[in-house]
């Protein structure tokens, strides 16, 4: 299963959700890969710590090879590295993604990621982190996957942006990837005692949008897990937020089995 976590708004927890779901998946003895397409490299740093910025070859090198023709293309596995966590690998980001963007878009390399992942059959699940924009890398990811998970952080700006986001996913479905499915909207940084988040969630549900039952709380513990480069299941598995990530993972796996 290939899954992209996507939102055009920054600060909604994409990288945190990617890495925690991937870590839980890997802890269940499933070969798991994270692909970090965000030039900021938050997922790479979360899983690899300080070594993330120096790791080569990386996802920028992968896209660099896409710009040159070769009778013997470099296998995509070349750009994948192990993390400190068993069964969990990563294709790390690099700031050079920014400089490559225009060249890749002008030469219409939008299917290169999908084609590369089609050759990669050793993983049970692939999670892709994307930039906070609908750009070449985000479109490449949406074309390459079966499922899209949308983080939502319970404010009115996020709600307004959500409708545009869903329209953009529909356009990708119609033009490039008929098999793409919006897996659900995950409520992040949820404060159950505040009236506005509850109201917003209820309104989304009443509109028939695919809001997932699992909620992710606000906690300073997640910042600590970032600092120590350990997803919650490894950093503090008994914490409430770790249990919430496990519940979200189970909900997604259950929905996938039912589908």
FIVO-49001 format. One record per residue: residue in three letters; x, y, z of N, C-alpha, C in turn. Coordinates in steps of 0.2 Angstrom, whole numbers, plus 5000, padded with zeros to 4 digits. Layout:
# residues N
ALAXYZXYZXYZ...
This chain:
# residues 259
UNK500449945000500050005000500450065000UNK500350114996500650174995500250234998UNK500450275002500050325005500450395005UNK500050445003500350515004500050555009UNK500350585013500050635018500150705015UNK499550735014499550795010499150855013UNK499450915013499050975014499451025012UNK499051075008499451135006499551185011UNK499351175017499451225022500051195027UNK500451235029501051215033500851205040UNK501251175044501151165051500551125053UNK500351085049499751035051499950965053UNK500650955053500850895056500950835051UNK501050855045501150805040501750755041UNK502350785043502950745044502850705050UNK502550735055502450695062502050635061UNK501450645057501050595055501350535051UNK501750555046502050515041502550465046UNK502950495050503450455053503150415059UNK502650435062502350395067501950335065UNK501650355059501250295056501750245053UNK502250265050502750225047503150185052UNK503250215058503650175063503150125067UNK502550145067502050095070502050035065UNK501950045059501949995054502549955054UNK503149985054503749945054503749905061UNK503549925066503549885073503149825072UNK502749815067502249755067502549715062UNK503249715061503649675056503449675049UNK503249735047503149755040503649795037UNK503949775032504449825028504149885026UNK504449945028504050005028504650055025UNK504350095020504850155017504450215018UNK504850265020504650335020505050375015UNK504650415011505050455005504850525007UNK505350565008505350635010505450685004UNK504850705002504850754996504850824998UNK504950845004504950915006505650935007UNK505850985003506551015004506751025011UNK506251045016506451055022506750995026UNK506450935024506750875026506550855033UNK505950875036505750865043505750785044UNK505450755039505350675040506050645041UNK506550665036507150635036507550655043UNK507450715046507750725052507450695058UNK506750685057506450645063506650575063UNK506850545058506950475058507750465058UNK508150505056508850495055509250545060UNK508950595063509350645067509850685063UNK510350705065510850755062511150725056UNK511150655055511550635049511050635043UNK510450655044510050665038510250715033UNK510550765035510750815030511350795026UNK511750745028512350725024512250665020UNK511650635021511650565018511550565010UNK511950525007511950525000511950454998UNK511650434992511250474988510550484991UNK510150534989509550554992509050564987UNK508450594989507850594984508050644979UNK508450694980508650744975509050714970UNK509550664972509950634967509550584963UNK508950554966508550514962508250564956UNK507950614958507650664953508150684948UNK508750694950509350724946509450664940UNK509450604942509550554937508950554932UNK508350574934507750574930507850624924UNK508250674925508350724920508850694915UNK509250644916509650614911509450554908UNK509550534902509350474899509950424900UNK509750364901510250314902509950244900UNK510350204897510050134895510050094901UNK510450104906510450074912510250114918UNK509650134919509450174925509650154931UNK509850194936510050184943509450154946UNK509450094949508950064953508650114959UNK508050114960507750164965508050144972UNK508150084973508450054979509050094981UNK509450114976510050144978510050214982UNK509450244982509350304985508950294992UNK508950234994508550215000509050195006UNK508950215012509450205017509050175023UNK509350135027509050115033509050165039UNK508550165043508450205049508750165055UNK508750195061508950155067508350105069UNK507850105066507250065068507150015063UNK507049955066507049895062506449895057UNK506549875051506049865046505849935043UNK506149985045506050055043506550085039UNK506450105032506950135028506750205026UNK507150245023506950315021507350335015UNK507050365010507350405005507350475007UNK507950495009507950565013507950625008UNK507650675011507650735007508250775006UNK508250825002508850875002508650934999UNK508950995002508751064999508851074992UNK509251024988509251034981508651024977UNK508150994981507450984978507251054975UNK507351104979507151174977507451194970UNK508051184969508351204963508151154957UNK507951094958507851044953507051054950UNK506651084955505951084953505751114946UNK506051174944505851204938506051154932UNK506651124932506951084927506451024926UNK506250994932505850934932505150944929UNK504951004931504251024929504251034921UNK504751074919504751094912504851034907UNK505250984910505350924906504850864907UNK504350884911503750844912503950774915UNK504350774920504550714923504050684929UNK503450704928502950694933502750624935UNK502950574930502850504931503450464934UNK503950494935504550464936504550424943UNK504250464948504250434955503750364954UNK503150374951502750314950503050254947UNK503450274941503750214938504250184942UNK504650224946505150194950504850154956UNK504350174959504050134964503650074962UNK503450074955503150014952503749954952UNK504349974952504849924952505049904959UNK504749934964504949924971504449874974UNK504649814975504149764978504349734984UNK504849764987505049734994504749765000UNK504349814999504049845005503249835005UNK503049825011502349815013501949885013UNK502249935014501950005014502450055013UNK502250105009502650165008502250225010UNK502550275014502250335016502650395013UNK502350435010502650495007502450555010UNK502950595012502850665015502950715009UNK502550765009502550815004502650885006UNK502850935002502951005003502251035005UNK502151085008501551125009501351165003UNK501251134998501051164991500951114986UNK500451124981500351084976500851094970UNK501451074971501951084966502151014963UNK502651014959502850954955502950894960UNK503250904966503350844970502750814973UNK502250864975501650844978501250804972UNK501250834966500850794961501150734959UNK501850724959502150664958501950614963UNK501950634969501650584975500950564974UNK500550614972499850594972499750544966UNK500150554961500050504955500350444956UNK500850434961501150374963500850324968UNK500350354971500050314977499350294976UNK499050254980498350234980497950274985UNK498250304990497850334995498150404998UNK497750444999497950515002497650525009UNK498050545013497850555020497950635021UNK497350665024497350735024497350765032UNK497950795034497950815041497550885041UNK497150895047496750955048496850975055UNK496951035056497151065062496651105066UNK496051105064495451135067495451205068UNK495551245063495451315063495051335056UNK494851395056494351415050494751415044UNK495451445045495851445039495951375035UNK496051325040496151255037495551235034UNK494951255037494351225034494251255027UNK494351325026494251355019494751325014UNK495351305017495851275012495651205010UNK495351175015495151105014494751085007UNK494251135006493851125000494251124993UNK494751174993495251184987495651124987UNK495851094993496351034993495950974990UNK495350964992494950904989494850914982UNK494750974980494650984972495250974969UNK495850984971496450974968496550894968UNK496450864973496450784973496050754968UNK495450784967494950764962495250774955UNK495550824954495850844947496450794946UNK496850774951497350724950497050654948UNK496450634952496150574950495850574943UNK495550624941495250624934495850624928UNK496350664930496850674924497450624924UNK497550594930498250564931498150494934UNK497750484939497750424944497050414946UNK496750374942496050354943495950314950UNK496550274952496450234957496650274964UNK496750334964496850374970496250384974UNK496350374980495750374985495950424991UNK495450464993495550504999495350455005UNK495850435008495850395013495450415020UNK495550485021495250515026495550575028UNK495150615032495450675036495550665043UNK496250675045496450655052496450725056UNK496050725061496050785065496650785070UNK497050835069497750845072497650905077UNK498150895082498150955087497450965090UNK497050915092496350915094496350935101UNK495950985103495751005110495050985111UNK494850935114494150915115493750955120UNK494150995124493751035128493651105125UNK493951125120493751185116493151185112UNK492751235111492151225108492251235100UNK492751275098492851285091493051215087UNK493551185090493751115086493151065086UNK492751065091492151015091491651035086UNK491551105086491051125081491351115074UNK491951135072492251125065492151045063UNK492351005068492350935066491650905065UNK491150925069490450915068490250935061UNK490450995059490151025053490450985047UNK491150965048491450925042491050855041UNK490950825047490550765047489850775044UNK489550825046488850835043488850855036UNK489450875033489450885026489650825022UNK489750765026489850705022490550695021UNK491050735023491750725022492050665026UNK492550635023492750575026493250585032UNK492950615038493350625044493450555048UNK494050545049494250485053494050485060UNK493850435063493650435070494250455075UNK494850425073495450445078495650515078UNK495850535084496050605085496750605088UNK497150655086497750665088497850725093UNK498050725099498050775104498650825103UNK498550885106499150925106499550905112UNK500150905111500650885117501350905116UNK501650935121502350955120502850895119UNK502550835121502950775121503150755113UNK502750775109502950765102503550805100UNK503550865102504150905101504850875104UNK504750845110505350805112505550745108UNK505050715105505150655101505550685095UNK505350745092505650765086506450785088UNK506550805094507250825096507650765097UNK507350715099507750645100507750605094UNK507350625089507350585083507050515084UNK506550515088506250445089505450455089UNK505150425084504350425084504150405091UNK503450425092503250415099503250335101UNK503150295097503050225099503750195102UNK504250235100504950215102505150265108UNK504950325108505150375112504750365119UNK504050355119503650355125503050315123UNK503150245122502550205120501950205124UNK502050225131501450225135501050295135UNK501350345132501050415132500350405128UNK499950455130499250455127499350465119UNK499750505117499850525110500050465106UNK500550425109500750365106500150315105UNK499750305110499150265109498650295104UNK498650365103498250395098498450375091UNK499150375090499450355084499250285082UNK499350245087499150175086498450165084UNK498050195087497350195085497150215078UNK497550275076497450295069497750245064UNK498250215066498550165061498050105061UNK497850085066497350025066496750045062UNK496450105063495850125059496050125052UNK496650145050496750145042496850075040UNK497250035044497349965041496649935041UNK496149945046495549915046495149935040UNK495150005038494750025033495049995026UNK495749985026496049955020495849885019UNK495749855024495549775024494849775022UNK494449825024493749825023493649835015UNK494049885013493949905006494249855001
